[in-house]
Amino acid sequence: MKYMLLIWNRPGFTEGLSEQDRTALFGEVDEIMKELTETGELIGGQALANPSQTLTVRLVNGETEVVDGPFMESKEQFAGYLAVDCDSPQRAAEIAARWPDVRYGGAMEVRPIMDEAGTEM
């Protein structure tokens, strides 16, 4: 089953880390990515640009409205994602729990990815 691991964290949180902690954090990410590549579980993933570059599109009173920013009622912002193909939701959660952003106040959301037919949901 495929899962999307959504990375939520505070924008700029790495700027408050020491150079040593920042290097360690990015090293952990590299290790996890290498492992998932070697096991064949990694499908893809990307970091996202700063939330200040976000546009949100909504329909308001029948008109399309485009506004700046994500306007979340949260300190955390959607920062990126991993897509993995693994045997169980427990394995996906295990991968998410190892992501270092979680230790720094972030969160990982584990979402099953529907196939094109969507019948598995």
N, C-alpha and C positions, 0 to 999 in steps of 0.2 A: 504494500500500500504506500502511496506517496503522501507526504506531509509537508506543509509549509510551516516553517519555524519563523515566526515574526519577531523581530528584535525591537524591543521598546527600551529606550533609555533617555536620560536627561541630555539634551543637546549640550555639547561642549564639556561633558563630564571628564573626558580624558585630559583636558587642559589643566584641571586641578590636581592631577596626579604628578608624582615625581617622574623624572625621566626613567628611572629604574623601574617603577611600577608600570609606566606606559609601555616600556619595552617588554616587560614580563607579560602584560595583558595581550599585546599583539603577538607575542611568541606563543601563548596559549591558543589563540585563534588559529595561527598557522599550524600548530600541532593537530588540532581538531580537524581542520580542513584536510590536512595530509592523510590522517587516519580515515576520514570518510571517503576520500578519493581512493585510497588503497582498498577499502572494503567494498567499493562500488555503490555506497549508499548516497553519495553526494550527486545531486542532479544539477544544482546551480545555486547561485546566491549573489547578492550585490549589497553594498552599502548604499544608502540614499544620501542625497545632497542635504544641506542644512534646511530645516523646516521653513526658514524665512524665504526660501525659493519655491515654496509650495503654492499651488492654486487649488481652490476647492470650487467645484461646479455643482450647483443645485438648481432645482426648478422651484421658483417662488412666484406664487400667483400666476401660474401659467407661463412665466418668462424665465429664460435661462439666466442665472446669475453666476458670475465668476468673481470670486473674491480672493485676496491674498491670504496665504497661510492656512494651516490645517485647523486652527481654532478648536483644539481639543481642550476639554475640561480636565486637564491632567498635567503634571509636571513632566511626564514622559512623552516622548514623541516616537512615532514609527521611524526606526533608523535603518532598517534593512531586513533581509530575509535569507534563509537557507531553504532550499528544497531538497528533501531527502526521500529515498525510497528504501523503507526498512520493513521488517517483519511485523511490527506491532506498534500500537500507540505508546506502549510502555518504553520501547526502544527510542522512539522519537522524543519522548519526555526525558529520557536519560541523556540524550544528546543535548537537548535544550538546557538541562540542569547544569551541564558542564560549561556552557557558554559564559565567559568571564564577566560580561556586562551584568549578569544577574547578581554577582557579588557586590557590584557598585551601585545597587539600587534600581537596576533595570529589571526587565521581565522578558520572558520568552513565551509567546503564544503558540501552541501547537494546534494546527488546523489540518484535517484531512483534505486532500485535493481530490475533487471529483473527476472521474474520467469524462470523456466527451458525452456519454449517454447520461451520466448522473444517476444511474440506477442503484449504485452502491450506497447511496445515502437515503 
